[in-house]
Amino acid sequence: MKDMQAHLEKLRVEAEECELISKLATNPTKKELFAKLAAHHRALAAEVEKAMGEPGPG
């Protein structure tokens, strides 16, 4: 279970980092790419939370 918790935290951090990069990007293509990556990481985190039986943040 600790492995899953660590993986969940890693996904959340990566989602936040991708969102930040997306917001800072000046290239529209990169902005869109990192926004999609952030959404993907959040979806993966939600799946891990579901598998662990944990409620999502907020």
PyMOL Python script that loads the backbone (N, CA, C, O; Angstrom):
from pymol import cmd

cmd.read_pdbstr("""\
ATOM      1  N   MET A   1       0.817  -1.188   0.000  1.00  0.00           N
ATOM      2  CA  MET A   1       0.000   0.000   0.000  1.00  0.00           C
ATOM      3  C   MET A   1       0.870   1.265   0.000  1.00  0.00           C
ATOM      4  O   MET A   1       0.485   2.282  -0.576  1.00  0.00           O
ATOM      5  N   LYS A   2       2.034   1.200   0.642  1.00  0.00           N
ATOM      6  CA  LYS A   2       2.933   2.353   0.655  1.00  0.00           C
ATOM      7  C   LYS A   2       3.417   2.675  -0.756  1.00  0.00           C
ATOM      8  O   LYS A   2       3.598   3.841  -1.109  1.00  0.00           O
ATOM      9  N   ASP A   3       3.626   1.625  -1.561  1.00  0.00           N
ATOM     10  CA  ASP A   3       4.052   1.842  -2.942  1.00  0.00           C
ATOM     11  C   ASP A   3       2.990   2.595  -3.724  1.00  0.00           C
ATOM     12  O   ASP A   3       3.302   3.500  -4.499  1.00  0.00           O
ATOM     13  N   MET A   4       1.744   2.223  -3.520  1.00  0.00           N
ATOM     14  CA  MET A   4       0.654   2.892  -4.226  1.00  0.00           C
ATOM     15  C   MET A   4       0.533   4.341  -3.763  1.00  0.00           C
ATOM     16  O   MET A   4       0.294   5.232  -4.577  1.00  0.00           O
ATOM     17  N   GLN A   5       0.695   4.579  -2.477  1.00  0.00           N
ATOM     18  CA  GLN A   5       0.623   5.941  -1.949  1.00  0.00           C
ATOM     19  C   GLN A   5       1.746   6.798  -2.528  1.00  0.00           C
ATOM     20  O   GLN A   5       1.529   7.956  -2.884  1.00  0.00           O
ATOM     21  N   ALA A   6       2.935   6.231  -2.621  1.00  0.00           N
ATOM     22  CA  ALA A   6       4.071   6.948  -3.200  1.00  0.00           C
ATOM     23  C   ALA A   6       3.817   7.247  -4.677  1.00  0.00           C
ATOM     24  O   ALA A   6       4.121   8.340  -5.154  1.00  0.00           O
ATOM     25  N   HIS A   7       3.266   6.284  -5.389  1.00  0.00           N
ATOM     26  CA  HIS A   7       2.966   6.477  -6.809  1.00  0.00           C
ATOM     27  C   HIS A   7       1.889   7.553  -6.980  1.00  0.00           C
ATOM     28  O   HIS A   7       1.974   8.387  -7.881  1.00  0.00           O
ATOM     29  N   LEU A   8       0.894   7.526  -6.122  1.00  0.00           N
ATOM     30  CA  LEU A   8      -0.165   8.530  -6.161  1.00  0.00           C
ATOM     31  C   LEU A   8       0.409   9.930  -5.952  1.00  0.00           C
ATOM     32  O   LEU A   8       0.065  10.861  -6.680  1.00  0.00           O
ATOM     33  N   GLU A   9       1.267  10.075  -4.975  1.00  0.00           N
ATOM     34  CA  GLU A   9       1.874  11.377  -4.711  1.00  0.00           C
ATOM     35  C   GLU A   9       2.724  11.829  -5.893  1.00  0.00           C
ATOM     36  O   GLU A   9       2.720  13.008  -6.245  1.00  0.00           O
ATOM     37  N   LYS A  10       3.450  10.905  -6.503  1.00  0.00           N
ATOM     38  CA  LYS A  10       4.274  11.238  -7.667  1.00  0.00           C
ATOM     39  C   LYS A  10       3.400  11.725  -8.822  1.00  0.00           C
ATOM     40  O   LYS A  10       3.752  12.689  -9.501  1.00  0.00           O
ATOM     41  N   LEU A  11       2.277  11.071  -9.044  1.00  0.00           N
ATOM     42  CA  LEU A  11       1.366  11.492 -10.110  1.00  0.00           C
ATOM     43  C   LEU A  11       0.815  12.890  -9.845  1.00  0.00           C
ATOM     44  O   LEU A  11       0.703  13.706 -10.760  1.00  0.00           O
ATOM     45  N   ARG A  12       0.474  13.155  -8.596  1.00  0.00           N
ATOM     46  CA  ARG A  12      -0.051  14.479  -8.251  1.00  0.00           C
ATOM     47  C   ARG A  12       0.995  15.565  -8.480  1.00  0.00           C
ATOM     48  O   ARG A  12       0.683  16.635  -9.004  1.00  0.00           O
ATOM     49  N   VAL A  13       2.229  15.290  -8.088  1.00  0.00           N
ATOM     50  CA  VAL A  13       3.308  16.262  -8.273  1.00  0.00           C
ATOM     51  C   VAL A  13       3.559  16.487  -9.759  1.00  0.00           C
ATOM     52  O   VAL A  13       3.725  17.627 -10.192  1.00  0.00           O
ATOM     53  N   GLU A  14       3.587  15.428 -10.531  1.00  0.00           N
ATOM     54  CA  GLU A  14       3.815  15.558 -11.972  1.00  0.00           C
ATOM     55  C   GLU A  14       2.691  16.342 -12.638  1.00  0.00           C
ATOM     56  O   GLU A  14       2.943  17.131 -13.549  1.00  0.00           O
ATOM     57  N   ALA A  15       1.452  16.133 -12.194  1.00  0.00           N
ATOM     58  CA  ALA A  15       0.324  16.889 -12.742  1.00  0.00           C
ATOM     59  C   ALA A  15       0.495  18.374 -12.458  1.00  0.00           C
ATOM     60  O   ALA A  15       0.262  19.205 -13.336  1.00  0.00           O
ATOM     61  N   GLU A  16       0.898  18.713 -11.247  1.00  0.00           N
ATOM     62  CA  GLU A  16       1.109  20.118 -10.884  1.00  0.00           C
ATOM     63  C   GLU A  16       2.243  20.729 -11.697  1.00  0.00           C
ATOM     64  O   GLU A  16       2.142  21.870 -12.146  1.00  0.00           O
ATOM     65  N   GLU A  17       3.319  19.975 -11.887  1.00  0.00           N
ATOM     66  CA  GLU A  17       4.454  20.477 -12.663  1.00  0.00           C
ATOM     67  C   GLU A  17       4.065  20.706 -14.120  1.00  0.00           C
ATOM     68  O   GLU A  17       4.445  21.712 -14.719  1.00  0.00           O
ATOM     69  N   CYS A  18       3.307  19.773 -14.685  1.00  0.00           N
ATOM     70  CA  CYS A  18       2.865  19.927 -16.075  1.00  0.00           C
ATOM     71  C   CYS A  18       1.945  21.129 -16.216  1.00  0.00           C
ATOM     72  O   CYS A  18       2.033  21.866 -17.198  1.00  0.00           O
ATOM     73  N   GLU A  19       1.069  21.331 -15.250  1.00  0.00           N
ATOM     74  CA  GLU A  19       0.172  22.483 -15.293  1.00  0.00           C
ATOM     75  C   GLU A  19       0.962  23.792 -15.230  1.00  0.00           C
ATOM     76  O   GLU A  19       0.666  24.740 -15.957  1.00  0.00           O
ATOM     77  N   LEU A  20       1.964  23.833 -14.357  1.00  0.00           N
ATOM     78  CA  LEU A  20       2.794  25.028 -14.253  1.00  0.00           C
ATOM     79  C   LEU A  20       3.530  25.299 -15.565  1.00  0.00           C
ATOM     80  O   LEU A  20       3.557  26.435 -16.038  1.00  0.00           O
ATOM     81  N   ILE A  21       4.115  24.278 -16.144  1.00  0.00           N
ATOM     82  CA  ILE A  21       4.820  24.439 -17.418  1.00  0.00           C
ATOM     83  C   ILE A  21       3.853  24.926 -18.486  1.00  0.00           C
ATOM     84  O   ILE A  21       4.194  25.793 -19.290  1.00  0.00           O
ATOM     85  N   SER A  22       2.640  24.364 -18.493  1.00  0.00           N
ATOM     86  CA  SER A  22       1.636  24.781 -19.464  1.00  0.00           C
ATOM     87  C   SER A  22       1.314  26.264 -19.316  1.00  0.00           C
ATOM     88  O   SER A  22       1.191  26.982 -20.308  1.00  0.00           O
ATOM     89  N   LYS A  23       1.180  26.714 -18.083  1.00  0.00           N
ATOM     90  CA  LYS A  23       0.857  28.121 -17.843  1.00  0.00           C
ATOM     91  C   LYS A  23       2.002  29.056 -18.238  1.00  0.00           C
ATOM     92  O   LYS A  23       1.766  30.188 -18.660  1.00  0.00           O
ATOM     93  N   LEU A  24       3.228  28.586 -18.100  1.00  0.00           N
ATOM     94  CA  LEU A  24       4.387  29.414 -18.398  1.00  0.00           C
ATOM     95  C   LEU A  24       4.826  29.347 -19.864  1.00  0.00           C
ATOM     96  O   LEU A  24       5.571  30.207 -20.332  1.00  0.00           O
ATOM     97  N   ALA A  25       4.368  28.338 -20.572  1.00  0.00           N
ATOM     98  CA  ALA A  25       4.803  28.145 -21.965  1.00  0.00           C
ATOM     99  C   ALA A  25       4.305  29.283 -22.848  1.00  0.00           C
ATOM    100  O   ALA A  25       3.175  29.753 -22.707  1.00  0.00           O
ATOM    101  N   THR A  26       5.168  29.715 -23.758  1.00  0.00           N
ATOM    102  CA  THR A  26       4.771  30.743 -24.723  1.00  0.00           C
ATOM    103  C   THR A  26       4.381  30.121 -26.059  1.00  0.00           C
ATOM    104  O   THR A  26       3.642  30.724 -26.837  1.00  0.00           O
ATOM    105  N   ASN A  27       4.869  28.938 -26.318  1.00  0.00           N
ATOM    106  CA  ASN A  27       4.536  28.213 -27.538  1.00  0.00           C
ATOM    107  C   ASN A  27       3.169  27.548 -27.349  1.00  0.00           C
ATOM    108  O   ASN A  27       3.008  26.733 -26.440  1.00  0.00           O
ATOM    109  N   PRO A  28       2.176  27.881 -28.194  1.00  0.00           N
ATOM    110  CA  PRO A  28       0.835  27.313 -28.031  1.00  0.00           C
ATOM    111  C   PRO A  28       0.795  25.784 -28.088  1.00  0.00           C
ATOM    112  O   PRO A  28      -0.002  25.156 -27.391  1.00  0.00           O
ATOM    113  N   THR A  29       1.642  25.198 -28.905  1.00  0.00           N
ATOM    114  CA  THR A  29       1.677  23.741 -29.017  1.00  0.00           C
ATOM    115  C   THR A  29       2.145  23.118 -27.706  1.00  0.00           C
ATOM    116  O   THR A  29       1.555  22.149 -27.226  1.00  0.00           O
ATOM    117  N   LYS A  30       3.196  23.673 -27.136  1.00  0.00           N
ATOM    118  CA  LYS A  30       3.716  23.153 -25.864  1.00  0.00           C
ATOM    119  C   LYS A  30       2.733  23.416 -24.732  1.00  0.00           C
ATOM    120  O   LYS A  30       2.568  22.581 -23.843  1.00  0.00           O
ATOM    121  N   LYS A  31       2.084  24.570 -24.763  1.00  0.00           N
ATOM    122  CA  LYS A  31       1.085  24.914 -23.750  1.00  0.00           C
ATOM    123  C   LYS A  31      -0.020  23.852 -23.740  1.00  0.00           C
ATOM    124  O   LYS A  31      -0.407  23.357 -22.682  1.00  0.00           O
ATOM    125  N   GLU A  32      -0.518  23.514 -24.925  1.00  0.00           N
ATOM    126  CA  GLU A  32      -1.575  22.518 -25.051  1.00  0.00           C
ATOM    127  C   GLU A  32      -1.088  21.127 -24.638  1.00  0.00           C
ATOM    128  O   GLU A  32      -1.798  20.395 -23.949  1.00  0.00           O
ATOM    129  N   LEU A  33       0.112  20.772 -25.058  1.00  0.00           N
ATOM    130  CA  LEU A  33       0.674  19.466 -24.723  1.00  0.00           C
ATOM    131  C   LEU A  33       0.782  19.279 -23.212  1.00  0.00           C
ATOM    132  O   LEU A  33       0.360  18.252 -22.679  1.00  0.00           O
ATOM    133  N   PHE A  34       1.341  20.262 -22.527  1.00  0.00           N
ATOM    134  CA  PHE A  34       1.512  20.127 -21.086  1.00  0.00           C
ATOM    135  C   PHE A  34       0.184  20.191 -20.334  1.00  0.00           C
ATOM    136  O   PHE A  34       0.051  19.591 -19.267  1.00  0.00           O
ATOM    137  N   ALA A  35      -0.784  20.901 -20.870  1.00  0.00           N
ATOM    138  CA  ALA A  35      -2.120  20.898 -20.264  1.00  0.00           C
ATOM    139  C   ALA A  35      -2.735  19.503 -20.370  1.00  0.00           C
ATOM    140  O   ALA A  35      -3.367  19.020 -19.431  1.00  0.00           O
ATOM    141  N   LYS A  36      -2.541  18.861 -21.528  1.00  0.00           N
ATOM    142  CA  LYS A  36      -3.048  17.496 -21.709  1.00  0.00           C
ATOM    143  C   LYS A  36      -2.323  16.516 -20.792  1.00  0.00           C
ATOM    144  O   LYS A  36      -2.941  15.615 -20.224  1.00  0.00           O
ATOM    145  N   LEU A  37      -1.027  16.692 -20.651  1.00  0.00           N
ATOM    146  CA  LEU A  37      -0.261  15.822 -19.761  1.00  0.00           C
ATOM    147  C   LEU A  37      -0.726  15.984 -18.310  1.00  0.00           C
ATOM    148  O   LEU A  37      -0.827  14.999 -17.578  1.00  0.00           O
ATOM    149  N   ALA A  38      -1.008  17.214 -17.898  1.00  0.00           N
ATOM    150  CA  ALA A  38      -1.507  17.454 -16.547  1.00  0.00           C
ATOM    151  C   ALA A  38      -2.838  16.741 -16.339  1.00  0.00           C
ATOM    152  O   ALA A  38      -3.052  16.095 -15.313  1.00  0.00           O
ATOM    153  N   ALA A  39      -3.726  16.860 -17.314  1.00  0.00           N
ATOM    154  CA  ALA A  39      -5.027  16.200 -17.213  1.00  0.00           C
ATOM    155  C   ALA A  39      -4.867  14.681 -17.167  1.00  0.00           C
ATOM    156  O   ALA A  39      -5.580  13.995 -16.436  1.00  0.00           O
ATOM    157  N   HIS A  40      -3.933  14.172 -17.947  1.00  0.00           N
ATOM    158  CA  HIS A  40      -3.691  12.726 -17.975  1.00  0.00           C
ATOM    159  C   HIS A  40      -3.162  12.234 -16.622  1.00  0.00           C
ATOM    160  O   HIS A  40      -3.605  11.206 -16.112  1.00  0.00           O
ATOM    161  N   HIS A  41      -2.224  12.969 -16.058  1.00  0.00           N
ATOM    162  CA  HIS A  41      -1.683  12.582 -14.751  1.00  0.00           C
ATOM    163  C   HIS A  41      -2.767  12.642 -13.670  1.00  0.00           C
ATOM    164  O   HIS A  41      -2.801  11.800 -12.772  1.00  0.00           O
ATOM    165  N   ARG A  42      -3.642  13.629 -13.761  1.00  0.00           N
ATOM    166  CA  ARG A  42      -4.743  13.713 -12.787  1.00  0.00           C
ATOM    167  C   ARG A  42      -5.698  12.530 -12.934  1.00  0.00           C
ATOM    168  O   ARG A  42      -6.191  11.992 -11.942  1.00  0.00           O
ATOM    169  N   ALA A  43      -5.954  12.135 -14.178  1.00  0.00           N
ATOM    170  CA  ALA A  43      -6.827  10.974 -14.410  1.00  0.00           C
ATOM    171  C   ALA A  43      -6.182   9.704 -13.850  1.00  0.00           C
ATOM    172  O   ALA A  43      -6.859   8.876 -13.241  1.00  0.00           O
ATOM    173  N   LEU A  44      -4.887   9.555 -14.055  1.00  0.00           N
ATOM    174  CA  LEU A  44      -4.185   8.398 -13.508  1.00  0.00           C
ATOM    175  C   LEU A  44      -4.227   8.403 -11.984  1.00  0.00           C
ATOM    176  O   LEU A  44      -4.425   7.362 -11.357  1.00  0.00           O
ATOM    177  N   ALA A  45      -4.038   9.584 -11.392  1.00  0.00           N
ATOM    178  CA  ALA A  45      -4.102   9.699  -9.933  1.00  0.00           C
ATOM    179  C   ALA A  45      -5.490   9.317  -9.428  1.00  0.00           C
ATOM    180  O   ALA A  45      -5.618   8.658  -8.396  1.00  0.00           O
ATOM    181  N   ALA A  46      -6.515   9.723 -10.142  1.00  0.00           N
ATOM    182  CA  ALA A  46      -7.888   9.377  -9.751  1.00  0.00           C
ATOM    183  C   ALA A  46      -8.100   7.871  -9.800  1.00  0.00           C
ATOM    184  O   ALA A  46      -8.783   7.311  -8.942  1.00  0.00           O
ATOM    185  N   GLU A  47      -7.523   7.216 -10.789  1.00  0.00           N
ATOM    186  CA  GLU A  47      -7.642   5.757 -10.887  1.00  0.00           C
ATOM    187  C   GLU A  47      -6.922   5.067  -9.733  1.00  0.00           C
ATOM    188  O   GLU A  47      -7.422   4.085  -9.185  1.00  0.00           O
ATOM    189  N   VAL A  48      -5.761   5.572  -9.367  1.00  0.00           N
ATOM    190  CA  VAL A  48      -5.027   4.995  -8.239  1.00  0.00           C
ATOM    191  C   VAL A  48      -5.821   5.204  -6.950  1.00  0.00           C
ATOM    192  O   VAL A  48      -5.932   4.294  -6.129  1.00  0.00           O
ATOM    193  N   GLU A  49      -6.376   6.411  -6.779  1.00  0.00           N
ATOM    194  CA  GLU A  49      -7.205   6.691  -5.600  1.00  0.00           C
ATOM    195  C   GLU A  49      -8.392   5.724  -5.534  1.00  0.00           C
ATOM    196  O   GLU A  49      -8.727   5.201  -4.471  1.00  0.00           O
ATOM    197  N   LYS A  50      -9.009   5.504  -6.673  1.00  0.00           N
ATOM    198  CA  LYS A  50     -10.150   4.599  -6.751  1.00  0.00           C
ATOM    199  C   LYS A  50      -9.741   3.179  -6.346  1.00  0.00           C
ATOM    200  O   LYS A  50     -10.451   2.496  -5.608  1.00  0.00           O
ATOM    201  N   ALA A  51      -8.592   2.759  -6.843  1.00  0.00           N
ATOM    202  CA  ALA A  51      -8.100   1.412  -6.522  1.00  0.00           C
ATOM    203  C   ALA A  51      -7.769   1.274  -5.041  1.00  0.00           C
ATOM    204  O   ALA A  51      -7.911   0.203  -4.452  1.00  0.00           O
ATOM    205  N   MET A  52      -7.321   2.389  -4.448  1.00  0.00           N
ATOM    206  CA  MET A  52      -6.973   2.378  -3.032  1.00  0.00           C
ATOM    207  C   MET A  52      -8.198   2.617  -2.143  1.00  0.00           C
ATOM    208  O   MET A  52      -8.136   2.428  -0.928  1.00  0.00           O
ATOM    209  N   GLY A  53      -9.300   3.030  -2.752  1.00  0.00           N
ATOM    210  CA  GLY A  53     -10.492   3.316  -1.981  1.00  0.00           C
ATOM    211  C   GLY A  53     -10.421   4.618  -1.212  1.00  0.00           C
ATOM    212  O   GLY A  53     -11.070   4.775  -0.178  1.00  0.00           O
ATOM    213  N   GLU A  54      -9.620   5.566  -1.725  1.00  0.00           N
ATOM    214  CA  GLU A  54      -9.456   6.870  -1.076  1.00  0.00           C
ATOM    215  C   GLU A  54     -10.282   7.924  -1.812  1.00  0.00           C
ATOM    216  O   GLU A  54     -10.420   7.871  -3.034  1.00  0.00           O
ATOM    217  N   PRO A  55     -10.826   8.876  -1.064  1.00  0.00           N
ATOM    218  CA  PRO A  55     -11.475  10.008  -1.726  1.00  0.00           C
ATOM    219  C   PRO A  55     -10.423  10.919  -2.340  1.00  0.00           C
ATOM    220  O   PRO A  55      -9.292  10.974  -1.858  1.00  0.00           O
ATOM    221  N   GLY A  56     -10.783  11.627  -3.388  1.00  0.00           N
ATOM    222  CA  GLY A  56      -9.857  12.535  -4.035  1.00  0.00           C
ATOM    223  C   GLY A  56      -9.607  13.769  -3.200  1.00  0.00           C
ATOM    224  O   GLY A  56     -10.331  14.024  -2.238  1.00  0.00           O
ATOM    225  N   PRO A  57      -8.575  14.553  -3.558  1.00  0.00           N
ATOM    226  CA  PRO A  57      -8.290  15.780  -2.809  1.00  0.00           C
ATOM    227  C   PRO A  57      -9.385  16.819  -3.058  1.00  0.00           C
ATOM    228  O   PRO A  57      -9.893  16.937  -4.174  1.00  0.00           O
ATOM    229  N   GLY A  58      -9.738  17.557  -2.033  1.00  0.00           N
ATOM    230  CA  GLY A  58     -10.750  18.622  -2.160  1.00  0.00           C
ATOM    231  C   GLY A  58     -12.081  18.055  -2.393  1.00  0.00           C
ATOM    232  O   GLY A  58     -13.054  18.797  -2.524  1.00  0.00           O
TER     233      GLY A  58
END
""", "prot")
cmd.dss("prot")
cmd.show_as("cartoon", "prot")
cmd.util.cbc("prot")
cmd.orient("prot")
